Amino acid sequence: EGMEDYMVRIEALAAEGNVRAQKTAWKWKVRKGVWNYLEDNDLADFPRPVHHRIPNFKGSAETGRRLIDLPEFQSAQVVKVNPDTPQKSVRVAVLEAGKTLYVPQPRLRTGFFSRILPGAIEPRRFKYAATARGMKELATAMSLDDTTRVDLVVVGSSAVSPLNGARVGKGEGFAELEYGMMRQLGMIDENTPVVTCVHDSQVISKDMPPKGQVMMQHDVPVDIIVTPTRILRVDRATRLPKPSGIYWELLSEQKIAQIKVLRTLKAKLERETGSRIELAAQEEALPPLAKRGRPDARAAAGAGR
């Protein structure tokens, strides 16, 4: 319900002339179309409904395992994988292959990345380690002082274009922030491959973005798309440019206030440069924060306040 209200707010701001909202409103139509298609055709998988998530789909585990045949995966020593359900099999595969796994802490609430080194946990615990609870228990939390080079970036998507690599996520912008921070810290560069695993119906070959619309400067395009039936490589000549770091002028005070690690990075850069970083002046509509815990437990806690 909160996300539905957020979508309405985006459309209202766009109508009022808010440039940021105008540049992102079209993405919600694309997301909703994909989410509805997956649900209406019984292609969606747990957790359902897939709306307002990186959507899980039937065959996602097998699709993730196809990714390990990529030469980019084979040669990588350090792999960053998003924490969403459709990419769980990729996280398991990284551990099984004896590679270092980096996973963003969910919504960057408590920090930056969590890391599991080769040999740090027993193989029988790999599947558990690939869950949010397992990462919290078994992984090591990394700070902004960690500048380990990442060889491969795996992201989740709601929709993606094979022509220019344009990617639409779930609408919260964390994949872009994670990528921007990694570029800012020198953990990745322009040539670091970005891969996504999606259902074939999430591959949008036409009007992505629609005529008259553009992707934003901070949006992260992909290089490789893995589906249940295909491996698609985006032509570098037509692929959209990758962000070179954090575009602070596109971030609002509201967004910074929600994410401690972003505030920490901003303060770090200001100390190093001796200059104040200016943020976006326009208002930003932010998605609601996820509520954690069982609904009955939250209700009981609320009643006790």
LINVEN-V59139 format. One record per helix or strand of 3 or more residues. SS is the DSSP state (hx for helix, st for strand). FROM is the first residue (numbers start at 0). LEN is the number of residues. If there is no record, write none. Layout:
ss	from	len
SS	FROM	LEN
SS	FROM	LEN
//
This chain:
ss	from	len
hx	1	14
hx	18	22
hx	59	8
hx	70	5
st	77	4
hx	84	12
st	99	5
hx	105	3
st	112	4
hx	122	7
hx	131	7
st	139	3
st	151	4
hx	173	12
st	192	5
hx	199	3
st	223	3
st	230	3
hx	247	3
hx	252	6
hx	259	14
hx	294	9
//
